[in-house]
Amino acid sequence: MSDLPKRSHLRHLARADVYRLLSACFYQPEEAFLEEEIFGQLKTAMAVANPRWVPEAAALEDAYRSAGQENLILDYSRLFLGPFDILAKPYGSVYLDGEKIVMGDSTLQAMAMYNDGGFEVAEDFKEMPDHVAVELEFLYLLSFRIGQAEEEGARAPLIALKRRFLAGHLGEWFSLLATAICQGAETDFYKQLADLTEQVLREDLQEVTEAV
């Protein structure tokens, strides 16, 4: 493999890690975030995927550490769980199908794309299949498979599926979620997480659009 295709493969694999680690950040914060060096892994992946994101990943880690575990859990609960007023509902159908709709048509469309990509939501998973963390995990899988593919013929349908998912699904509603997070969050961590994730999605959509 020549240097240029090799760098492309490495960038796709690094982008996969970026999605995997951003997805983890949309679950309830745990001490394991620091114990497993999630942010160190994120900085390493971003150094390959797009070096200009490295300072933002470092700032994300600083915001996590300075907020403290208790404040992060409280902010996470206020934003994503409620119990009375959920400030930033993390489900695609809420933004694509209507404010009070879950498991709507857009959820079924997402699940169909999961199936096309060979992705299955675990039966014991307790969240909706269009939870933002799940959709980021799907992009992790697609990016990983694109990076692993040796032949252009194998990559093309995966890139096309990724473009379809970004343009017609997650990329269409994440900015609305990001706005809700930035308006409702009390910690800088979640504001920075929303902003960084939106940047990653926007740039990835541009790349796959140009590739198809």
Backbone as ProteinMPNN parsed JSONL, in Angstrom:
{"seq_chain_A": "MSDLPKRSHLRHLARADVYRLLSACFYQPEEAFLEEEIFGQLKTAMAVANPRWVPEAAALEDAYRSAGQENLILDYSRLFLGPFDILAKPYGSVYLDGEKIVMGDSTLQAMAMYNDGGFEVAEDFKEMPDHVAVELEFLYLLSFRIGQAEEEGARAPLIALKRRFLAGHLGEWFSLLATAICQGAETDFYKQLADLTEQVLREDLQEVTEAV", "coords_chain_A": {"N_chain_A": [[0.847, -1.196, 0.0], [0.644, 2.188, -0.918], [1.933, 5.351, 0.404], [-0.05, 7.397, 0.421], [-2.733, 6.11, 0.216], [-2.427, 4.633, 2.567], [-2.275, 6.599, 4.555], [-4.86, 7.576, 4.316], [-6.385, 5.356, 5.133], [-5.528, 5.21, 7.799], [-6.481, 7.633, 8.762], [-9.26, 7.267, 8.565], [-9.573, 5.193, 10.434], [-8.709, 6.476, 12.719], [-10.683, 8.446, 12.862], [-12.802, 6.777, 13.416], [-12.167, 6.014, 16.058], [-12.427, 8.511, 17.265], [-15.209, 8.937, 17.051], [-16.095, 6.776, 18.614], [-15.16, 7.456, 21.164], [-16.291, 9.988, 21.608], [-18.935, 9.181, 21.644], [-18.973, 7.714, 24.051], [-18.81, 9.797, 25.861], [-21.343, 10.814, 25.925], [-22.77, 9.199, 27.545], [-23.697, 8.52, 30.991], [-21.516, 10.233, 33.186], [-18.583, 8.743, 34.563], [-16.138, 7.578, 36.962], [-14.479, 5.986, 35.544], [-14.033, 7.245, 33.155], [-11.767, 8.813, 33.443], [-10.014, 6.949, 34.522], [-9.697, 5.115, 32.457], [-8.538, 6.689, 30.632], [-9.947, 8.146, 28.634], [-9.916, 10.703, 27.499], [-7.245, 11.099, 26.892], [-6.954, 9.126, 24.95], [-8.684, 10.229, 23.098], [-7.368, 12.585, 22.336], [-5.133, 11.461, 21.106], [-6.318, 10.089, 18.932], [-7.455, 12.237, 17.57], [-5.221, 13.631, 16.794], [-4.434, 12.314, 14.537], [-6.767, 12.156, 12.971], [-7.602, 14.853, 12.666], [-5.49, 17.27, 13.326], [-6.032, 19.86, 14.296], [-8.061, 19.626, 16.077], [-7.007, 18.747, 18.44], [-6.242, 20.607, 20.571], [-8.834, 21.289, 21.387], [-9.807, 18.883, 22.321], [-8.108, 18.569, 24.484], [-8.954, 20.743, 26.003], [-11.502, 19.861, 26.553], [-10.993, 17.726, 28.275], [-9.84, 19.169, 30.408], [-12.063, 20.662, 31.197], [-13.73, 18.639, 32.076], [-12.313, 17.601, 34.272], [-12.132, 19.858, 35.944], [-14.781, 20.402, 36.55], [-15.674, 18.382, 38.247], [-16.831, 15.251, 39.551], [-19.383, 15.007, 40.807], [-20.78, 17.369, 40.083], [-20.824, 17.015, 37.321], [-22.432, 14.732, 37.018], [-24.843, 15.71, 38.025], [-25.35, 17.728, 36.146], [-25.517, 16.226, 33.793], [-27.8, 14.713, 34.389], [-29.771, 16.724, 34.592], [-29.739, 17.69, 31.972], [-30.24, 15.445, 30.23], [-31.875, 13.509, 31.433], [-33.917, 14.41, 33.172], [-35.855, 14.612, 36.162], [-38.251, 15.923, 35.511], [-38.307, 18.082, 33.561], [-36.728, 17.59, 30.686], [-33.902, 18.96, 29.446], [-32.324, 18.732, 27.166], [-33.165, 16.685, 25.016], [-31.955, 13.558, 24.067], [-32.599, 12.197, 21.669], [-33.096, 11.332, 18.309], [-35.65, 11.269, 17.065], [-37.212, 13.107, 18.417], [-36.489, 15.555, 17.384], [-36.749, 15.226, 14.673], [-39.243, 14.097, 14.169], [-41.116, 15.27, 15.813], [-41.861, 17.023, 18.862], [-42.785, 15.417, 21.037], [-42.49, 12.837, 20.254], [-41.255, 9.563, 20.276], [-39.45, 6.774, 18.976], [-40.34, 7.128, 16.351], [-40.987, 7.592, 12.791], [-38.452, 8.373, 11.849], [-36.767, 7.047, 13.577], [-37.14, 4.389, 12.863], [-36.114, 4.551, 10.303], [-33.445, 5.082, 10.899], [-32.771, 2.672, 12.137], [-33.032, 0.972, 9.982], [-30.874, 1.809, 8.442], [-28.852, 1.111, 10.204], [-29.087, -1.648, 9.983], [-28.382, -1.972, 7.293], [-25.708, -1.374, 7.506], [-24.741, -3.432, 8.988], [-24.994, -3.272, 11.743], [-26.08, -3.811, 15.018], [-28.287, -3.073, 17.65], [-27.808, -3.89, 20.972], [-29.806, -6.314, 22.649], [-30.264, -5.975, 25.355], [-29.879, -3.32, 25.73], [-30.859, -0.322, 27.178], [-31.715, 2.124, 26.281], [-33.32, 4.23, 23.738], [-33.087, 3.342, 20.248], [-32.29, 5.499, 18.703], [-30.794, 7.136, 20.25], [-28.327, 9.619, 20.868], [-25.768, 8.684, 21.517], [-25.784, 6.064, 20.551], [-26.076, 6.495, 17.819], [-23.678, 7.766, 17.256], [-21.991, 5.645, 17.813], [-22.656, 3.997, 15.697], [-21.553, 5.453, 13.59], [-18.93, 5.177, 14.331], [-18.581, 2.418, 13.795], [-19.015, 2.361, 10.973], [-16.927, 4.064, 10.098], [-14.723, 2.618, 10.973], [-14.968, 0.259, 9.486], [-14.692, 1.282, 6.92], [-12.061, 2.16, 7.08], [-10.787, -0.272, 7.326], [-11.279, -1.54, 4.95], [-9.915, -2.857, 1.985], [-10.243, -2.612, -0.75], [-11.437, -0.306, -3.229], [-13.974, -0.777, -4.206], [-15.17, -2.025, -2.053], [-15.184, -0.043, -0.149], [-16.751, 2.04, -1.188], [-19.71, 1.636, -1.014], [-19.985, 1.753, 1.757], [-19.072, 4.304, 2.401], [-21.007, 5.748, 1.035], [-23.28, 5.03, 2.504], [-22.603, 6.124, 4.96], [-22.574, 8.835, 4.278], [-25.285, 9.162, 3.667], [-26.425, 8.714, 6.17], [-25.308, 10.767, 7.709], [-26.102, 13.081, 6.283], [-28.884, 12.815, 6.078], [-29.813, 12.125, 8.554], [-28.399, 11.949, 11.495], [-26.701, 14.186, 11.137], [-28.607, 16.015, 10.511], [-30.126, 16.557, 12.766], [-28.44, 16.897, 14.96], [-27.37, 19.458, 15.448], [-29.492, 20.848, 16.562], [-29.801, 19.526, 18.971], [-27.288, 20.167, 20.05], [-27.536, 22.939, 20.374], [-29.534, 23.015, 22.343], [-28.162, 21.764, 24.432], [-26.051, 23.578, 24.892], [-27.496, 25.802, 25.724], [-28.687, 24.854, 28.039], [-26.784, 23.65, 29.725], [-24.807, 23.629, 32.705], [-22.204, 23.158, 33.19], [-19.007, 23.629, 31.657], [-18.065, 21.457, 30.317], [-20.1, 19.931, 28.954], [-21.035, 21.817, 27.15], [-18.752, 22.214, 25.577], [-18.387, 19.626, 24.643], [-20.664, 19.289, 23.03], [-20.177, 21.245, 21.065], [-17.716, 20.408, 19.932], [-18.374, 17.849, 18.95], [-20.265, 18.55, 17.039], [-18.637, 19.925, 15.221], [-16.993, 17.817, 14.317], [-18.87, 16.129, 13.059], [-19.814, 17.834, 11.033], [-17.514, 18.295, 9.474], [-16.919, 15.68, 8.686], [-19.141, 15.028, 7.149], [-18.767, 16.771, 5.003], [-16.413, 15.655, 3.929], [-17.18, 13.008, 3.178], [-19.142, 13.61, 1.358], [-17.716, 14.768, -0.697], [-16.289, 12.547, -1.413], [-18.029, 10.703, -2.542]], "CA_chain_A": [[0.0, 0.0, 0.0], [1.433, 3.414, -0.974], [1.777, 6.205, 1.575], [-1.307, 8.147, 0.401], [-3.841, 5.283, 0.697], [-2.196, 4.239, 3.951], [-2.681, 7.715, 5.406], [-6.315, 7.634, 4.28], [-6.873, 4.29, 6.009], [-5.247, 5.582, 9.192], [-7.383, 8.718, 9.135], [-10.589, 6.68, 8.794], [-9.528, 4.441, 11.687], [-8.644, 7.469, 13.79], [-12.027, 9.028, 12.95], [-13.614, 5.778, 14.114], [-11.892, 6.155, 17.488], [-13.02, 9.776, 17.699], [-16.643, 8.703, 17.249], [-16.279, 5.856, 19.75], [-14.882, 8.155, 22.413], [-17.342, 10.997, 21.778], [-20.13, 8.451, 22.048], [-18.862, 7.392, 25.477], [-19.021, 11.013, 26.642], [-22.776, 11.094, 26.009], [-23.338, 8.361, 28.599], [-23.514, 9.122, 32.319], [-20.094, 10.298, 33.536], [-18.097, 7.802, 35.567], [-14.713, 7.678, 37.265], [-13.76, 5.23, 34.512], [-13.641, 8.151, 32.072], [-10.388, 9.199, 33.696], [-9.212, 5.743, 34.753], [-9.42, 4.495, 31.163], [-7.885, 7.72, 29.822], [-10.767, 8.429, 27.462], [-9.523, 11.961, 26.863], [-5.941, 10.863, 26.293], [-7.218, 8.395, 23.702], [-9.326, 11.156, 22.161], [-6.324, 13.465, 21.796], [-4.312, 10.657, 20.195], [-7.088, 9.852, 17.707], [-7.647, 13.498, 16.858], [-3.945, 14.031, 16.203], [-4.385, 11.681, 13.226], [-7.98, 12.504, 12.211], [-7.499, 16.284, 12.351], [-4.688, 17.814, 14.432], [-6.539, 21.116, 14.865], [-8.997, 19.31, 17.151], [-6.299, 18.299, 19.65], [-6.434, 21.552, 21.683], [-10.211, 21.233, 21.87], [-9.906, 17.662, 23.122], [-7.425, 18.869, 25.741], [-9.847, 21.629, 26.757], [-12.615, 19.029, 27.013], [-10.497, 17.022, 29.465], [-9.704, 20.148, 31.491], [-13.408, 21.005, 31.666], [-14.235, 17.471, 32.82], [-11.621, 17.52, 35.562], [-12.422, 21.017, 36.798], [-16.183, 20.38, 36.978], [-15.868, 17.44, 39.351], [-17.749, 14.171, 39.224], [-20.748, 15.25, 41.288], [-21.398, 18.393, 39.244], [-21.054, 16.441, 36.001], [-23.594, 13.845, 37.097], [-26.019, 16.567, 38.172], [-25.606, 18.395, 34.871], [-25.963, 15.179, 32.869], [-29.187, 14.367, 34.739], [-30.619, 17.857, 34.211], [-29.81, 17.821, 30.524], [-30.659, 14.284, 29.444], [-32.745, 12.559, 32.125], [-35.049, 15.043, 33.845], [-37.021, 13.814, 35.768], [-39.453, 16.678, 35.16], [-38.141, 18.768, 32.281], [-35.466, 17.214, 30.069], [-33.481, 20.171, 28.749], [-31.717, 18.402, 25.866], [-33.56, 15.297, 24.747], [-30.882, 13.016, 23.217], [-33.182, 11.253, 20.72], [-33.307, 11.923, 17.01], [-37.058, 11.395, 16.687], [-37.762, 14.316, 19.034], [-36.185, 16.69, 16.516], [-37.124, 14.934, 13.29], [-40.635, 13.663, 14.055], [-42.014, 16.033, 16.668], [-41.348, 17.208, 20.215], [-43.152, 14.372, 22.003], [-42.485, 11.546, 19.575], [-40.098, 8.674, 20.319], [-39.667, 5.606, 18.111], [-41.121, 7.554, 15.2], [-40.528, 7.133, 11.478], [-37.013, 8.582, 11.698], [-36.096, 5.986, 14.342], [-37.178, 3.201, 12.015], [-35.174, 4.79, 9.212], [-32.099, 4.895, 11.46], [-32.577, 1.24, 12.352], [-32.833, 0.371, 8.662], [-29.491, 2.082, 8.066], [-28.03, 0.237, 11.049], [-29.128, -2.982, 9.373], [-27.591, -1.904, 6.057], [-24.3, -1.325, 7.859], [-24.363, -4.583, 9.805], [-24.928, -2.809, 13.134], [-27.244, -4.217, 15.791], [-28.376, -2.575, 19.018], [-27.91, -5.025, 21.893], [-31.167, -6.515, 23.156], [-30.368, -5.493, 26.731], [-29.639, -1.877, 25.776], [-32.059, 0.235, 27.791], [-32.089, 3.38, 25.658], [-33.898, 4.155, 22.407], [-32.047, 3.109, 19.245], [-31.822, 6.736, 18.082], [-30.044, 7.93, 21.231], [-27.16, 10.188, 20.208], [-24.593, 7.841, 21.732], [-25.897, 4.919, 19.646], [-25.839, 6.951, 16.456], [-22.237, 7.975, 17.152], [-21.384, 4.31, 17.743], [-22.843, 3.522, 14.328], [-20.527, 6.117, 12.785], [-17.68, 4.495, 14.679], [-18.531, 1.16, 13.046], [-18.833, 2.648, 9.552], [-15.583, 4.607, 9.886], [-13.778, 1.515, 11.164], [-15.055, -0.648, 8.344], [-14.102, 1.987, 5.776], [-10.62, 2.132, 7.265], [-10.297, -1.642, 7.168], [-11.524, -2.033, 3.583], [-8.732, -2.801, 1.132], [-10.607, -2.297, -2.128], [-12.332, 0.825, -3.43], [-15.325, -1.306, -4.37], [-15.712, -2.341, -0.734], [-15.339, 1.2, 0.61], [-17.731, 2.96, -1.77], [-21.054, 1.57, -0.431], [-19.925, 2.155, 3.162], [-18.99, 5.763, 2.398], [-22.324, 6.243, 0.615], [-24.188, 4.857, 3.642], [-22.213, 7.122, 5.958], [-23.065, 10.124, 3.799], [-26.746, 9.159, 3.806], [-26.744, 8.81, 7.593], [-24.94, 12.097, 8.173], [-26.884, 14.124, 5.613], [-30.324, 12.655, 6.243], [-30.25, 11.735, 9.893], [-27.734, 12.579, 12.639], [-26.267, 15.529, 10.772], [-29.776, 16.883, 10.36], [-30.716, 16.94, 14.038], [-27.522, 17.099, 16.082], [-27.183, 20.883, 15.744], [-30.584, 21.242, 17.455], [-29.427, 19.014, 20.287], [-26.145, 20.947, 20.518], [-28.057, 24.224, 20.846], [-30.223, 22.769, 23.616], [-27.14, 21.487, 25.436], [-25.332, 24.815, 25.207], [-28.407, 26.684, 26.444], [-29.094, 24.311, 29.325], [-25.692, 23.096, 30.534], [-24.178, 24.474, 33.712], [-20.767, 22.901, 33.139], [-18.395, 23.857, 30.349], [-17.782, 20.178, 29.663], [-21.14, 19.532, 28.009], [-21.055, 22.805, 26.072], [-17.617, 21.928, 24.696], [-18.659, 18.336, 23.999], [-21.632, 19.53, 21.955], [-19.527, 22.014, 20.001], [-16.701, 19.585, 19.27], [-19.057, 16.802, 18.201], [-20.861, 19.165, 15.855], [-17.554, 20.179, 14.273], [-16.58, 16.532, 13.739], [-19.924, 15.692, 12.145], [-19.866, 18.734, 9.878], [-16.358, 18.043, 8.614], [-17.027, 14.341, 8.124], [-20.138, 15.097, 6.077], [-18.128, 17.399, 3.85], [-15.454, 14.712, 3.335], [-17.837, 11.892, 2.496], [-19.857, 14.164, 0.22], [-16.724, 14.925, -1.755], [-15.761, 11.225, -1.79], [-19.041, 9.911, -3.269]], "C_chain_A": [[0.881, 1.243, 0.0], [1.118, 4.296, 0.222], [0.428, 6.913, 1.606], [-2.506, 7.308, 0.827], [-3.676, 4.861, 2.153], [-2.613, 5.34, 4.905], [-4.2, 7.845, 5.45], [-6.927, 6.57, 5.188], [-6.69, 4.678, 7.471], [-6.177, 6.691, 9.66], [-8.792, 8.2, 9.395], [-10.624, 5.925, 10.126], [-9.458, 5.386, 12.885], [-10.0, 8.136, 13.974], [-12.971, 8.054, 13.659], [-13.412, 5.898, 15.622], [-12.485, 7.446, 18.042], [-14.509, 9.589, 17.973], [-16.904, 7.805, 18.461], [-16.141, 6.593, 21.074], [-15.879, 9.286, 22.659], [-18.647, 10.34, 22.21], [-20.117, 8.154, 23.545], [-19.171, 8.609, 26.338], [-20.493, 11.388, 26.766], [-23.509, 10.099, 26.911], [-23.066, 9.025, 29.947], [-22.045, 9.106, 32.714], [-19.743, 9.362, 34.682], [-16.624, 8.064, 35.821], [-13.886, 6.985, 36.189], [-13.348, 6.11, 33.343], [-12.175, 8.54, 32.213], [-9.491, 7.973, 33.87], [-8.811, 5.082, 33.437], [-8.824, 5.489, 30.157], [-8.637, 7.986, 28.508], [-10.274, 9.683, 26.738], [-8.125, 11.878, 26.269], [-6.068, 10.115, 24.975], [-7.806, 9.324, 22.643], [-8.291, 12.082, 21.528], [-5.445, 12.714, 20.8], [-5.025, 10.434, 18.871], [-7.229, 11.131, 16.895], [-6.358, 14.003, 16.221], [-3.788, 13.452, 14.801], [-5.573, 12.125, 12.376], [-7.968, 13.959, 11.769], [-6.765, 16.966, 13.504], [-5.244, 19.095, 15.05], [-7.554, 20.875, 15.971], [-8.304, 18.971, 18.464], [-6.443, 19.302, 20.799], [-7.851, 21.524, 22.246], [-10.455, 19.976, 22.703], [-9.227, 17.859, 24.471], [-8.29, 19.762, 26.628], [-11.04, 20.855, 27.312], [-12.206, 18.262, 28.268], [-10.375, 17.979, 30.646], [-11.065, 20.502, 32.08], [-14.006, 19.872, 32.488], [-13.621, 17.438, 34.216], [-12.01, 18.667, 36.489], [-13.863, 21.015, 37.31], [-16.392, 19.493, 38.193], [-16.983, 16.46, 39.05], [-19.195, 14.468, 39.627], [-21.467, 16.282, 40.417], [-21.7, 17.872, 37.839], [-22.285, 15.542, 35.992], [-24.882, 14.66, 37.221], [-26.371, 17.232, 36.84], [-26.111, 17.4, 33.832], [-27.442, 14.86, 33.121], [-30.138, 15.483, 34.322], [-30.819, 17.91, 32.71], [-30.572, 16.687, 29.863], [-31.687, 13.373, 30.108], [-33.983, 13.201, 32.733], [-34.879, 15.043, 35.367], [-38.216, 14.606, 35.251], [-39.349, 17.318, 33.775], [-36.768, 18.419, 31.725], [-35.035, 18.361, 29.16], [-32.944, 19.89, 27.355], [-32.002, 16.931, 25.566], [-32.593, 14.683, 23.732], [-31.351, 12.033, 22.157], [-33.51, 11.947, 19.4], [-34.762, 12.179, 16.678], [-37.697, 12.645, 17.269], [-37.594, 15.52, 18.111], [-36.679, 16.474, 15.09], [-38.605, 14.623, 13.12], [-41.603, 14.462, 14.907], [-41.584, 15.961, 18.113], [-41.635, 16.045, 21.155], [-43.108, 12.971, 21.408], [-41.163, 10.817, 19.825], [-40.467, 7.425, 19.523], [-40.579, 5.954, 16.935], [-40.533, 7.022, 13.899], [-39.02, 7.275, 11.325], [-36.209, 7.533, 12.47], [-36.037, 4.711, 13.512], [-36.217, 3.343, 10.838], [-33.735, 4.606, 9.689], [-31.797, 3.418, 11.633], [-32.362, 0.506, 11.034], [-31.407, 0.605, 8.179], [-28.516, 1.29, 8.934], [-27.934, -1.147, 10.406], [-28.285, -3.024, 8.095], [-26.096, -1.942, 6.358], [-23.834, -2.482, 8.712], [-24.231, -4.262, 11.28], [-26.21, -3.216, 13.841], [-27.172, -3.606, 17.182], [-28.609, -3.766, 19.929], [-29.308, -5.104, 22.49], [-31.341, -5.973, 24.569], [-30.069, -4.004, 26.872], [-30.931, -1.188, 26.191], [-32.516, 1.557, 27.173], [-32.754, 3.144, 24.303], [-32.785, 3.985, 21.37], [-31.577, 4.369, 18.534], [-31.221, 7.693, 19.119], [-28.755, 8.403, 20.568], [-25.923, 9.32, 20.365], [-24.603, 6.634, 20.801], [-25.579, 5.348, 18.218], [-24.348, 7.261, 16.233], [-21.487, 6.642, 17.096], [-21.534, 3.715, 16.348], [-21.812, 4.165, 13.403], [-19.139, 5.574, 13.101], [-17.523, 3.225, 13.848], [-18.275, 1.426, 11.571], [-17.42, 3.152, 9.264], [-14.534, 3.506, 10.015], [-13.782, 0.583, 9.96], [-14.488, -0.004, 7.076], [-12.579, 1.947, 5.874], [-10.011, 0.77, 7.059], [-10.403, -2.145, 5.735], [-10.293, -1.83, 2.705], [-9.064, -2.309, -0.275], [-11.577, -1.124, -2.187], [-13.775, 0.363, -3.551], [-15.98, -1.665, -3.055], [-15.974, -1.082, 0.083], [-16.52, 2.025, 0.121], [-19.125, 2.843, -1.156], [-21.085, 1.985, 1.04], [-19.862, 3.673, 3.278], [-20.33, 6.365, 2.01], [-23.333, 6.136, 1.753], [-23.884, 5.887, 4.719], [-22.714, 8.507, 5.559], [-24.578, 10.223, 3.991], [-27.156, 9.351, 5.271], [-26.441, 10.208, 8.132], [-25.858, 13.169, 7.585], [-28.365, 14.045, 5.952], [-30.783, 12.289, 7.632], [-29.484, 12.503, 10.972], [-27.266, 13.998, 12.326], [-27.394, 16.515, 10.657], [-30.313, 17.355, 11.697], [-29.715, 17.259, 15.14], [-27.348, 18.57, 16.437], [-28.278, 21.396, 16.681], [-30.317, 20.753, 18.871], [-28.283, 19.843, 20.867], [-26.593, 22.3, 21.064], [-28.731, 24.069, 22.198], [-29.219, 22.506, 24.741], [-26.449, 22.777, 25.864], [-26.204, 25.794, 25.985], [-28.7, 26.186, 27.855], [-27.976, 23.869, 30.241], [-25.166, 24.117, 31.535], [-22.669, 24.251, 33.765], [-20.248, 23.172, 31.73], [-18.189, 22.553, 29.591], [-18.825, 19.854, 28.606], [-21.285, 20.544, 26.864], [-19.94, 22.517, 25.067], [-17.795, 20.608, 23.97], [-19.616, 18.517, 22.826], [-20.973, 20.24, 20.774], [-18.524, 21.166, 19.225], [-17.352, 18.495, 18.43], [-19.681, 17.367, 16.935], [-19.8, 19.472, 14.795], [-17.122, 18.904, 13.555], [-17.599, 16.06, 12.711], [-19.952, 16.537, 10.877], [-18.706, 18.461, 8.918], [-16.443, 16.671, 7.95], [-18.033, 14.322, 6.983], [-19.528, 15.72, 4.827], [-17.185, 16.416, 3.144], [-16.157, 13.588, 2.571], [-18.664, 12.381, 1.306], [-18.919, 14.318, -0.968], [-16.22, 13.575, -2.28], [-16.72, 10.439, -2.659], [-19.183, 10.443, -4.686]], "O_chain_A": [[1.78, 1.352, 0.833], [0.17, 4.039, 0.965], [-0.185, 7.03, 2.667], [-3.246, 7.73, 1.716], [-4.657, 4.743, 2.887], [-3.226, 5.074, 5.939], [-4.767, 8.181, 6.49], [-7.873, 6.847, 5.925], [-7.596, 4.496, 8.285], [-6.614, 6.699, 10.811], [-9.451, 8.641, 10.337], [-11.607, 6.015, 10.862], [-10.064, 5.134, 13.926], [-10.429, 8.371, 15.104], [-13.843, 8.476, 14.419], [-14.382, 5.886, 16.379], [-12.988, 7.467, 19.165], [-15.014, 10.03, 19.006], [-17.827, 8.051, 19.237], [-16.924, 6.372, 21.998], [-16.272, 9.521, 23.802], [-19.376, 10.88, 23.042], [-21.128, 8.323, 24.226], [-19.731, 8.473, 27.426], [-20.854, 12.196, 27.622], [-24.734, 10.153, 27.027], [-22.295, 9.981, 30.03], [-21.389, 8.072, 32.592], [-20.502, 9.21, 35.639], [-15.943, 8.689, 35.008], [-12.734, 7.349, 35.95], [-12.417, 5.77, 32.612], [-11.435, 8.591, 31.23], [-8.346, 7.966, 33.418], [-7.708, 4.549, 33.319], [-8.633, 5.165, 28.985], [-8.044, 8.042, 27.431], [-10.222, 9.717, 25.509], [-7.844, 12.514, 25.253], [-5.379, 10.427, 24.004], [-7.481, 9.228, 21.459], [-8.332, 12.334, 20.324], [-5.058, 13.265, 19.77], [-4.42, 10.57, 17.807], [-7.132, 11.105, 15.668], [-6.397, 14.721, 15.221], [-3.089, 14.028, 13.966], [-5.411, 12.435, 11.195], [-8.29, 14.263, 10.621], [-7.362, 17.214, 14.551], [-4.959, 19.389, 16.211], [-7.885, 21.792, 16.722], [-8.961, 18.913, 19.504], [-6.742, 18.886, 21.918], [-8.047, 21.713, 23.446], [-11.216, 20.002, 23.67], [-9.715, 17.37, 25.489], [-8.357, 19.572, 27.843], [-11.53, 21.151, 28.401], [-12.984, 18.161, 29.217], [-10.765, 17.638, 31.763], [-11.214, 20.628, 33.295], [-14.702, 20.111, 33.474], [-14.323, 17.269, 35.212], [-12.196, 18.462, 37.689], [-14.143, 21.559, 38.378], [-17.195, 19.813, 39.07], [-17.959, 16.796, 38.378], [-20.121, 14.204, 38.861], [-22.628, 16.09, 40.055], [-22.709, 18.241, 37.239], [-23.088, 15.591, 35.06], [-25.891, 14.334, 36.595], [-27.539, 17.291, 36.455], [-27.034, 17.704, 33.075], [-28.232, 14.751, 32.183], [-31.199, 15.214, 33.758], [-31.928, 18.146, 32.229], [-31.45, 16.925, 29.033], [-32.309, 12.552, 29.434], [-35.026, 12.55, 32.793], [-33.816, 15.45, 35.836], [-39.106, 14.035, 34.62], [-40.213, 17.111, 32.923], [-35.753, 18.897, 32.233], [-35.737, 18.691, 28.204], [-33.091, 20.718, 26.457], [-31.178, 16.056, 25.833], [-32.425, 15.23, 22.642], [-30.604, 11.133, 21.775], [-34.123, 13.014, 19.381], [-35.084, 13.2, 16.071], [-38.628, 13.193, 16.678], [-38.456, 16.398, 18.063], [-36.991, 17.433, 14.384], [-39.168, 14.855, 12.05], [-42.815, 14.335, 14.73], [-41.009, 14.963, 18.549], [-40.797, 15.72, 21.995], [-43.633, 12.026, 21.996], [-40.087, 11.378, 19.615], [-41.639, 7.066, 19.41], [-41.468, 5.185, 16.571], [-39.692, 6.123, 13.903], [-38.371, 6.407, 10.741], [-35.103, 7.173, 12.067], [-35.008, 4.036, 13.464], [-35.583, 2.372, 10.426], [-32.906, 4.043, 8.975], [-30.699, 2.961, 11.316], [-31.606, -0.463, 10.971], [-30.796, -0.28, 7.58], [-27.472, 0.847, 8.453], [-26.856, -1.732, 10.3], [-27.565, -3.991, 7.849], [-25.31, -2.472, 5.572], [-22.673, -2.528, 9.121], [-23.453, -4.897, 11.992], [-27.304, -2.993, 13.323], [-26.118, -3.621, 17.818], [-29.512, -4.567, 19.686], [-29.919, -4.081, 22.798], [-32.437, -5.558, 24.945], [-30.011, -3.479, 27.984], [-31.985, -1.447, 25.611], [-33.59, 2.057, 27.508], [-32.76, 2.029, 23.783], [-31.661, 4.437, 21.591], [-30.568, 4.332, 17.829], [-31.15, 8.902, 18.895], [-28.155, 7.664, 19.787], [-25.111, 9.228, 19.444], [-23.551, 6.221, 20.312], [-24.888, 4.633, 17.492], [-23.825, 7.039, 15.141], [-20.469, 6.526, 16.413], [-20.645, 3.01, 15.871], [-21.258, 3.496, 12.531], [-18.275, 5.522, 12.227], [-16.465, 2.983, 13.267], [-17.41, 0.787, 10.972], [-16.788, 2.72, 8.3], [-13.569, 3.47, 9.251], [-12.728, 0.17, 9.476], [-13.872, -0.683, 6.255], [-11.891, 1.728, 4.877], [-8.851, 0.656, 6.662], [-9.695, -3.075, 5.349], [-9.704, -0.749, 2.692], [-8.24, -1.655, -0.913], [-12.429, -0.963, -1.312], [-14.69, 1.026, -3.062], [-17.205, -1.619, -2.938], [-16.882, -1.056, 0.914], [-17.218, 2.645, 0.924], [-19.698, 3.872, -0.798], [-22.092, 2.508, 1.517], [-20.513, 4.264, 4.14], [-20.75, 7.372, 2.58], [-24.148, 7.037, 1.95], [-24.795, 6.454, 5.321], [-23.215, 9.26, 6.395], [-25.085, 11.256, 4.428], [-28.116, 10.063, 5.567], [-27.215, 10.764, 8.911], [-26.332, 14.053, 8.299], [-29.031, 15.07, 6.098], [-31.98, 12.153, 7.884], [-29.888, 13.61, 11.331], [-27.416, 14.903, 13.148], [-27.172, 17.725, 10.7], [-30.898, 18.436, 11.777], [-30.094, 17.836, 16.16], [-27.194, 18.901, 17.613], [-28.027, 22.277, 17.503], [-30.57, 21.462, 19.844], [-28.306, 20.186, 22.05], [-26.092, 22.756, 22.092], [-28.53, 24.887, 23.096], [-29.404, 22.97, 25.866], [-26.284, 23.034, 27.056], [-25.695, 26.54, 26.822], [-28.934, 26.984, 28.763], [-28.2, 23.723, 31.442], [-25.092, 25.311, 31.247], [-21.939, 25.069, 34.326], [-20.955, 22.971, 30.743], [-18.144, 22.547, 28.361], [-18.471, 19.533, 27.472], [-21.619, 20.168, 25.74], [-20.157, 22.568, 23.857], [-17.4, 20.477, 22.811], [-19.397, 17.958, 21.751], [-21.191, 19.871, 19.62], [-18.492, 21.209, 17.996], [-16.919, 18.246, 17.305], [-19.632, 16.737, 15.879], [-20.047, 19.295, 13.602], [-16.911, 18.904, 12.343], [-17.23, 15.64, 11.615], [-20.099, 16.008, 9.775], [-18.894, 18.405, 7.703], [-16.079, 16.519, 6.784], [-17.803, 13.674, 5.962], [-19.754, 15.24, 3.717], [-17.159, 16.349, 1.915], [-15.772, 13.258, 1.45], [-18.861, 11.636, 0.346], [-19.29, 14.03, -2.106], [-15.783, 13.464, -3.426], [-16.287, 9.591, -3.439], [-19.98, 9.92, -5.464]]}, "name": "protein", "num_of_chains": 1, "seq": "MSDLPKRSHLRHLARADVYRLLSACFYQPEEAFLEEEIFGQLKTAMAVANPRWVPEAAALEDAYRSAGQENLILDYSRLFLGPFDILAKPYGSVYLDGEKIVMGDSTLQAMAMYNDGGFEVAEDFKEMPDHVAVELEFLYLLSFRIGQAEEEGARAPLIALKRRFLAGHLGEWFSLLATAICQGAETDFYKQLADLTEQVLREDLQEVTEAV"}
